[in-house]
């Protein structure tokens, strides 16, 4: 749902100039490249279990941005 929201915000803010598909892509790109990649990796590993929201320990460190 968050990815859809970001895509719609991208289209709403930057899609008026005729590049709506590009605005949708760049709005959703951070979500797709981080958690989308994590979902693909888990599917290839055979980790299909869903037992509620994940703990922070189970999320890889490359998904976090630290200063």
C-alpha positions as CSV (number, residue, x, y, z in Angstrom):
1,X,0.0,0.0,0.0
2,X,2.9,2.3,0.8
3,X,4.4,1.7,-2.7
4,X,1.1,2.6,-4.3
5,X,0.9,5.7,-2.3
6,X,4.4,6.8,-3.3
7,X,3.6,6.1,-7.0
8,X,0.4,8.2,-6.8
9,X,2.2,11.1,-5.0
10,X,4.9,11.0,-7.7
11,X,2.2,11.2,-10.5
12,X,0.3,13.9,-8.6
13,X,3.3,16.1,-8.0
14,X,5.4,15.5,-11.2
15,X,3.1,13.8,-13.7
16,X,1.4,16.9,-15.0
17,X,4.2,17.7,-17.5
18,X,3.5,14.7,-19.8
19,X,5.8,12.2,-18.1
20,X,3.3,10.5,-15.9
21,X,4.7,6.9,-16.3
22,X,8.2,8.2,-15.4
23,X,6.8,10.0,-12.4
24,X,5.0,6.9,-11.2
25,X,8.2,4.8,-11.6
26,X,10.4,7.2,-9.7
27,X,7.8,7.6,-7.0
28,X,7.7,3.9,-6.4
29,X,11.3,3.1,-7.2
30,X,12.8,3.3,-3.6
31,X,10.1,0.8,-2.3
32,X,10.5,-1.5,-5.3
33,X,14.3,-1.6,-5.1
34,X,14.5,-2.2,-1.4
35,X,11.6,-4.3,-0.2
36,X,10.8,-5.7,-3.7
37,X,14.3,-7.1,-3.9
38,X,14.0,-8.6,-0.4
39,X,10.7,-10.3,-1.4
40,X,12.4,-11.8,-4.6
41,X,15.4,-13.0,-2.5
42,X,13.1,-14.7,0.0
43,X,11.1,-16.3,-2.7
44,X,14.2,-17.8,-4.3
45,X,15.4,-19.0,-0.9
46,X,12.0,-20.7,-0.3
47,X,11.1,-18.6,2.7
48,X,7.3,-18.4,2.3
49,X,6.4,-18.1,5.9
50,X,4.4,-15.2,7.1
51,X,3.8,-14.9,10.9
52,X,2.8,-11.3,11.2
53,X,5.0,-8.2,11.0
54,X,8.7,-8.9,10.8
55,X,11.0,-8.1,13.7
56,X,13.8,-5.6,13.1
57,X,16.4,-8.3,13.5
58,X,15.0,-10.3,10.6
59,X,15.3,-7.3,8.1
60,X,18.8,-7.1,6.5
61,X,21.0,-4.2,7.2
62,X,21.2,-3.1,3.6
63,X,17.6,-1.9,3.8
64,X,18.5,0.7,6.4
65,X,20.1,4.1,5.8
66,X,22.3,5.3,8.6
67,X,24.3,8.5,8.8
